[in-house]
Amino acid sequence: MSDKKNIIRIIWDVVISEEIEDIDNEIGALNWKSLSTSPGLSTIVNQRIKEDWLVIGGFCHGIEDGKEVWVQPMMQLLKNPYPGNKKITEWKRITSFNLHKKNGKDGLVEIVNEQIKNGWNLVRYSSLSYDIHKGIGKWGISMWKEMCCRAPSEIPNEG
């Protein structure tokens, strides 16, 4: 029989937004910008991270209540079984129309390598995908920043 005090309890949730970045709300038929914004997936995920939620797996694009949405599964440990582990402090999605540099514009590979130099990480949950949202297709990958970690100043074999 297991000891109920030693059971690790978690809460699983999925955060949802119609856009990855914050959305400026519009007023009326004239489409004037209002003073408010609706949080995009990046903002919602980063807020949850500050509340000790963990990003799990890759994010997904789909239909919810008849609208195109972006979703990210997350979980929260009610008891931390691994003190001292690295803690993810920030999440973002990097996107580009091309995988590699084209017509002088950096592709996803160049952008990701620059982000790595700036302290962002790719981990086993970094899911590469090609997503079509509102008729526009882009390549994308998720990246994280971790507390107490340092990115190398140079990447070997960078092209």
C-alpha positions as CSV (number, residue, x, y, z in Angstrom):
1,M,0.0,0.0,0.0
2,S,1.4,3.4,-1.0
3,D,1.9,6.3,1.5
4,K,-0.5,9.0,0.3
5,K,1.8,11.7,1.7
6,N,4.5,10.8,-0.9
7,I,2.2,11.0,-3.9
8,I,3.2,13.7,-6.3
9,R,0.1,15.7,-7.2
10,I,-0.1,17.7,-10.4
11,I,-2.6,19.9,-12.2
12,W,-2.7,19.7,-16.0
13,D,-4.1,22.5,-18.1
14,V,-4.1,23.8,-21.7
15,V,-3.7,27.5,-22.3
16,I,-5.5,28.9,-25.3
17,S,-5.2,32.1,-27.4
18,E,-6.3,33.1,-30.9
19,E,-2.8,34.5,-31.6
20,I,0.8,33.7,-30.5
21,E,1.5,37.4,-29.8
22,D,-0.7,39.9,-28.0
23,I,-3.8,41.1,-29.9
24,D,-4.7,44.8,-30.1
25,N,-8.5,45.0,-29.6
26,E,-10.4,47.2,-32.1
27,I,-13.4,49.4,-31.4
28,G,-16.5,49.4,-33.6
29,A,-16.9,49.4,-37.4
30,L,-14.1,51.9,-37.8
31,N,-11.5,49.4,-36.4
32,W,-9.9,52.0,-34.2
33,K,-7.3,50.6,-31.8
34,S,-8.5,50.5,-28.2
35,L,-6.5,51.0,-25.1
36,S,-6.6,47.2,-24.4
37,T,-5.1,44.1,-25.7
38,S,-6.0,40.5,-25.5
39,P,-3.0,38.3,-24.3
40,G,-1.4,36.1,-26.9
41,L,-0.2,32.6,-26.2
42,S,3.4,33.8,-25.3
43,T,2.0,36.2,-22.7
44,I,-0.3,33.6,-21.2
45,V,2.4,30.9,-21.0
46,N,4.9,33.3,-19.5
47,Q,2.4,34.4,-16.8
48,R,1.7,30.7,-16.0
49,I,5.5,30.1,-15.7
50,K,5.7,32.9,-13.1
51,E,3.0,31.0,-11.2
52,D,5.2,27.8,-11.2
53,W,3.5,26.0,-14.1
54,L,5.7,23.9,-16.4
55,V,5.5,23.8,-20.2
56,I,5.0,20.2,-21.3
57,G,5.3,18.9,-24.9
58,G,4.9,21.1,-27.9
59,F,2.1,23.6,-28.6
60,C,-0.6,22.9,-31.1
61,H,-2.9,24.7,-33.6
62,G,-6.5,23.8,-33.9
63,I,-10.2,24.8,-33.8
64,E,-12.0,25.6,-30.5
65,D,-15.5,27.0,-30.5
66,G,-15.4,27.6,-34.3
67,K,-12.2,29.7,-34.1
68,E,-8.6,29.0,-35.0
69,V,-6.5,28.9,-31.8
70,W,-3.0,28.1,-30.5
71,V,-2.8,25.9,-27.4
72,Q,0.0,24.9,-25.0
73,P,-0.2,22.1,-22.5
74,M,1.1,22.9,-19.1
75,M,1.3,21.3,-15.6
76,Q,1.8,22.4,-12.1
77,L,3.4,20.3,-9.4
78,L,1.6,20.7,-6.1
79,K,4.7,19.2,-4.4
80,N,8.2,19.7,-6.0
81,P,9.9,16.3,-6.0
82,Y,13.2,17.6,-7.5
83,P,14.7,20.5,-5.6
84,G,17.6,22.2,-7.3
85,N,16.6,21.4,-10.9
86,K,16.8,24.0,-13.6
87,K,13.6,26.1,-13.8
88,I,12.2,27.3,-17.0
89,T,11.6,31.1,-16.6
90,E,10.4,32.1,-20.1
91,W,8.9,30.6,-23.2
92,K,8.5,31.9,-26.7
93,R,7.7,30.6,-30.2
94,I,10.1,31.5,-33.0
95,T,8.6,31.6,-36.5
96,S,9.8,32.3,-40.1
97,F,8.5,31.8,-43.6
98,N,11.7,30.0,-44.6
99,L,13.9,27.5,-42.9
100,H,17.2,29.0,-44.2
101,K,18.3,32.5,-45.3
102,K,16.6,33.6,-48.5
103,N,16.8,36.9,-50.4
104,G,18.9,38.4,-47.6
105,K,16.3,37.6,-44.9
106,D,17.2,35.2,-42.1
107,G,15.4,31.9,-42.0
108,L,14.4,29.9,-38.9
109,V,17.8,28.3,-38.6
110,E,19.6,31.7,-38.4
111,I,17.0,33.2,-36.1
112,V,17.2,30.2,-33.7
113,N,21.0,30.3,-33.6
114,E,20.9,34.0,-32.7
115,Q,18.4,33.3,-29.9
116,I,20.7,30.6,-28.6
117,K,23.6,33.1,-28.5
118,N,21.2,35.3,-26.4
119,G,20.6,32.7,-23.8
120,W,17.6,30.9,-25.2
121,N,17.5,27.0,-25.2
122,L,16.2,24.2,-27.3
123,V,15.3,21.3,-25.2
124,R,13.7,17.9,-25.9
125,Y,10.3,19.5,-25.9
126,S,11.2,21.9,-28.7
127,S,8.8,20.9,-31.4
128,L,9.6,22.0,-35.0
129,S,6.5,22.4,-37.1
130,Y,5.0,24.0,-40.1
131,D,1.8,25.7,-39.1
132,I,-1.0,27.4,-41.2
133,H,-2.9,30.0,-39.3
134,K,-5.5,32.2,-41.0
135,G,-4.2,31.1,-44.4
136,I,-0.5,32.0,-43.7
137,G,2.1,29.2,-43.3
138,K,5.3,29.5,-41.2
139,W,8.0,27.3,-39.8
140,G,8.2,27.4,-36.0
141,I,10.0,26.1,-33.0
142,S,9.5,26.6,-29.2
143,M,12.4,27.9,-27.1
144,W,13.0,28.4,-23.4
145,K,15.1,30.3,-21.0
146,E,16.3,28.6,-17.8
147,M,17.3,30.0,-14.5
148,C,21.0,29.5,-13.7
149,C,22.0,28.5,-17.2
150,R,24.4,30.2,-19.5
151,A,24.4,30.0,-23.3
152,P,27.8,29.6,-25.1
153,S,29.2,32.8,-26.6
154,E,30.0,31.0,-29.8
155,I,28.3,28.1,-31.6
156,P,30.8,25.6,-33.2
157,N,30.2,24.8,-36.9
158,E,27.8,27.7,-37.4
159,G,27.3,28.4,-41.1
